[in-house]
Amino acid sequence: MNGLLTKLKENKFSLIASLPENSYELAKIAWEAGVDAIKVHCGVFHNASQNNFGPLEEYIGEFMKILKDSPVPVGIVAGSSAKIAEAILTKLPEIGFDFVSLYAHDTPASFYHAVNINNFLSVDSSYNLIEIDNLLNGGYANILELSIIDKEKYGDRLNARDLSSYKAIAALSDIPCVVPSQKLIFPEDVEVLYETGVKAVMVGAIVLGKEKNAMKKTLIAFRNEIDKL
């Protein structure tokens, strides 16, 4: 199975599902709908879904079931501070996770030279372009998540200024950039997102909601639009 980094480099555009709950059922819905990767969470309060995810140990059984059956790579948000993340990181490769997703300010220095798992680094609205450029080109990240929307604007409609910001960052480096659905993104937005130079859209709670049938229909609609590119 190709890891996410390989898919992002080889695919024209990719689809990632950020699960609003750590659920085998939701993961199965996602891979059956045609996603290229799945992301789960532990040790973090997730602003978009308003879910408080507990420690890794709380979900290990569910994660092992997902990892055993998933035909696509699975990654994890591993905490909300460098201290929490450092305690978790050493356990993840042997469990079978393909990538770790952390904000740069929550990524411990010891993860800088990690080679056994991909670093899916995130930046938020507080980062300036110089910081982002350094993170992209300083060897810190394999993949960059552009979580640059102010929290008070979560759920607003995606707009031209957002697209311009994504395009400016994607132009800084060859490292694949991913847009998460902090804003309301529709399947028909796939083409304009692709034109910014980002390599994937990651749909989560704001776009997917929590109703299973609606979630599946939404993911299939994104998959269909990506396949038209």
C-alpha positions as CSV (number, residue, x, y, z in Angstrom):
1,M,0.0,0.0,0.0
2,N,1.4,3.4,-1.0
3,G,1.7,5.9,1.9
4,L,0.0,9.3,1.8
5,L,3.2,11.1,0.8
6,T,3.6,8.9,-2.3
7,K,0.0,9.4,-3.2
8,L,0.3,13.2,-2.9
9,K,3.3,13.2,-5.2
10,E,1.8,10.8,-7.7
11,N,-1.9,11.7,-7.8
12,K,-3.2,14.7,-9.7
13,F,-5.2,15.6,-6.6
14,S,-6.1,13.6,-3.5
15,L,-9.0,13.2,-1.0
16,I,-8.4,12.8,2.8
17,A,-11.1,12.2,5.4
18,S,-10.6,13.6,8.8
19,L,-12.9,11.6,10.9
20,P,-15.1,13.5,13.4
21,E,-15.1,10.5,15.6
22,N,-12.6,7.6,16.1
23,S,-14.9,5.0,14.7
24,Y,-14.3,1.9,12.6
25,E,-17.7,2.4,11.0
26,L,-16.8,5.9,9.9
27,A,-13.4,4.8,8.6
28,K,-15.0,2.1,6.6
29,I,-17.5,4.5,5.1
30,A,-14.6,6.7,4.1
31,W,-12.5,4.1,2.4
32,E,-15.5,2.6,0.6
33,A,-16.3,6.1,-0.7
34,G,-12.9,6.3,-2.3
35,V,-10.7,8.5,0.0
36,D,-6.9,8.3,-0.4
37,A,-6.2,8.5,3.3
38,I,-7.9,8.7,6.7
39,K,-7.0,10.8,9.8
40,V,-7.9,10.0,13.4
41,H,-7.3,11.9,16.6
42,C,-6.1,11.6,20.2
43,G,-5.1,13.9,23.0
44,V,-6.6,17.0,21.5
45,F,-9.7,19.2,21.5
46,H,-10.8,19.5,17.9
47,N,-12.2,22.9,17.2
48,A,-14.1,22.1,14.0
49,S,-16.0,19.1,15.5
50,Q,-16.0,20.4,19.1
51,N,-14.9,16.9,20.1
52,N,-12.5,16.4,23.0
53,F,-10.4,13.4,22.0
54,G,-8.9,11.4,24.9
55,P,-5.5,9.7,25.2
56,L,-4.2,7.2,22.7
57,E,-4.9,4.3,25.1
58,E,-8.6,5.1,25.0
59,Y,-8.8,4.3,21.3
60,I,-6.1,1.7,20.7
61,G,-8.5,-1.1,20.1
62,E,-10.5,0.8,17.5
63,F,-7.3,2.1,15.9
64,M,-6.0,-1.4,15.5
65,K,-9.2,-2.6,13.9
66,I,-9.1,0.3,11.4
67,L,-5.4,-0.2,10.6
68,K,-5.9,-3.9,10.1
69,D,-8.6,-3.5,7.5
70,S,-8.0,-0.1,5.9
71,P,-6.9,-0.3,2.2
72,V,-5.6,3.3,2.5
73,P,-3.0,4.9,4.7
74,V,-4.1,6.1,8.2
75,G,-2.6,8.9,10.2
76,I,-3.2,10.5,13.5
77,V,-3.3,13.8,15.3
78,A,-1.1,13.0,18.3
79,G,-1.8,15.6,21.0
80,S,-2.1,19.3,21.5
81,S,1.3,20.1,22.9
82,A,4.9,19.1,22.2
83,K,5.1,17.4,25.6
84,I,2.0,15.3,25.0
85,A,3.1,14.5,21.4
86,E,6.6,13.4,22.4
87,A,5.2,10.8,24.8
88,I,3.0,9.4,22.0
89,L,5.2,9.6,18.9
90,T,7.5,6.7,19.7
91,K,4.5,4.3,19.8
92,L,3.0,5.2,16.5
93,P,5.1,3.5,13.8
94,E,4.9,0.1,15.4
95,I,1.1,0.5,15.7
96,G,1.0,1.0,12.0
97,F,0.2,4.7,11.4
98,D,1.5,6.2,8.2
99,F,1.7,9.8,9.2
100,V,1.5,12.1,12.3
101,S,-0.4,15.4,12.1
102,L,0.7,18.2,14.5
103,Y,0.8,21.9,14.5
104,A,4.4,23.1,14.2
105,H,4.2,24.6,17.7
106,D,3.0,21.3,19.0
107,T,5.8,19.3,17.3
108,P,8.7,18.3,19.6
109,A,12.2,19.0,18.5
110,S,13.0,15.3,18.7
111,F,10.6,14.7,15.8
112,Y,12.7,16.9,13.4
113,H,14.8,13.9,12.1
114,A,12.2,11.2,12.4
115,V,12.5,8.8,9.4
116,N,10.0,6.0,10.3
117,I,6.8,8.0,10.0
118,N,5.8,11.0,7.8
119,N,5.5,14.4,9.4
120,F,2.2,16.0,8.3
121,L,2.9,19.5,9.8
122,S,0.2,22.1,10.2
123,V,0.3,25.9,10.4
124,D,-2.5,28.1,11.7
125,S,-3.5,31.8,11.2
126,S,-0.8,33.1,13.5
127,Y,2.1,32.0,11.2
128,N,3.6,34.5,8.7
129,L,4.9,33.6,5.3
130,I,8.6,33.7,6.4
131,E,7.9,31.1,9.1
132,I,5.9,29.0,6.7
133,D,8.7,29.2,4.1
134,N,11.2,28.1,6.7
135,L,9.0,25.2,7.7
136,L,8.5,24.1,4.1
137,N,12.1,24.4,3.1
138,G,14.0,23.6,6.3
139,G,13.4,19.9,6.3
140,Y,10.8,20.0,9.1
141,A,7.9,18.6,7.2
142,N,7.0,16.0,4.6
143,I,3.5,17.5,4.1
144,L,2.0,20.8,5.1
145,E,-1.6,21.3,6.2
146,L,-2.8,24.9,5.6
147,S,-5.0,25.3,8.7
148,I,-4.7,29.1,8.3
149,I,-8.4,30.1,8.8
150,D,-9.2,32.2,11.9
151,K,-11.3,30.1,14.3
152,E,-14.1,32.7,14.3
153,K,-14.4,32.2,10.5
154,Y,-14.8,28.4,10.8
155,G,-17.8,27.2,8.7
156,D,-17.9,30.4,6.6
157,R,-18.0,29.9,2.8
158,L,-14.7,29.4,1.0
159,N,-13.8,32.6,-0.8
160,A,-11.4,34.1,-3.3
161,R,-9.1,35.5,-0.6
162,D,-8.7,32.0,0.9
163,L,-7.8,30.6,-2.5
164,S,-5.2,33.3,-2.9
165,S,-3.6,32.5,0.4
166,Y,-3.5,28.8,-0.4
167,K,-1.9,29.6,-3.8
168,A,0.8,31.8,-2.2
169,I,1.8,29.1,0.2
170,A,1.7,26.3,-2.3
171,A,4.1,28.2,-4.5
172,L,6.8,28.4,-1.9
173,S,7.9,24.7,-2.0
174,D,7.6,21.4,-3.7
175,I,6.4,19.8,-0.4
176,P,2.7,18.8,-0.9
177,C,0.2,21.2,0.7
178,V,-3.2,20.1,1.9
179,V,-6.3,22.2,2.5
180,P,-8.5,21.2,5.4
181,S,-12.2,22.0,5.4
182,Q,-12.1,24.8,8.0
183,K,-14.3,26.7,5.6
184,L,-17.4,25.4,3.9
185,I,-16.1,23.6,0.9
186,F,-18.3,22.0,-1.7
187,P,-17.4,19.2,-4.1
188,E,-17.6,21.6,-7.1
189,D,-14.8,23.7,-5.5
190,V,-12.3,20.9,-6.2
191,E,-11.2,22.4,-9.5
192,V,-10.4,25.8,-8.1
193,L,-8.6,24.3,-5.2
194,Y,-6.6,22.2,-7.6
195,E,-5.7,25.3,-9.6
196,T,-4.1,26.9,-6.4
197,G,-1.4,24.2,-6.5
198,V,-2.4,22.4,-3.4
199,K,-2.3,18.6,-3.7
200,A,-5.3,17.5,-1.6
201,V,-8.5,18.5,0.2
202,M,-9.0,17.1,3.7
203,V,-12.7,17.0,4.5
204,G,-13.8,16.9,8.1
205,A,-16.6,17.8,10.5
206,I,-17.6,21.1,9.0
207,V,-18.2,19.5,5.6
208,L,-19.1,16.0,6.6
209,G,-21.3,16.5,9.6
210,K,-22.0,13.4,11.7
211,E,-24.8,11.6,9.8
212,K,-23.4,8.5,8.2
213,N,-25.4,8.4,4.9
214,A,-24.8,12.1,4.3
215,M,-21.1,11.7,5.0
216,K,-20.8,8.9,2.5
217,K,-22.7,10.9,-0.2
218,T,-20.4,13.9,0.4
219,L,-17.2,11.9,0.2
220,I,-18.4,10.2,-3.0
221,A,-19.3,13.6,-4.5
222,F,-15.7,14.9,-3.7
223,R,-14.2,11.7,-5.2
224,N,-16.3,12.1,-8.4
225,E,-15.1,15.7,-8.8
226,I,-11.5,14.8,-8.3
227,D,-11.7,12.0,-10.8
228,K,-12.9,14.6,-13.4
229,L,-9.7,16.6,-13.2
